[in-house]
């Protein structure tokens, strides 16, 4: 059990280093990479109870799990920001397309003063 405990502490130490480095570079990740990393870290966090029962080094353990939680929350914030940015970009594109369509329709309506409308050949006026 002692060797397993030593391995766990070594892995935990290296994971803390990697998580610290990763925390500094999260803003460079793409959305799908953020989603995958979030799933992995949440899965790791799900093992917290069982691992804490096995290995009792509380001080290092708590700082490790706090770092995992911090990285997860940072990922969630970045993911939410990226989604908001994507939605606003789509809204801007939609607004510009709508404006372009309105311009095209108004340009077309200048050429046609009257258009036939309905079965009884009523005339629709398009003047502004």
Beta strands, then each sheet from edge to edge (+ up, - down):
strand 1: 114-117
strand 2: 122-125
sheet 1: 1+ 2-
end
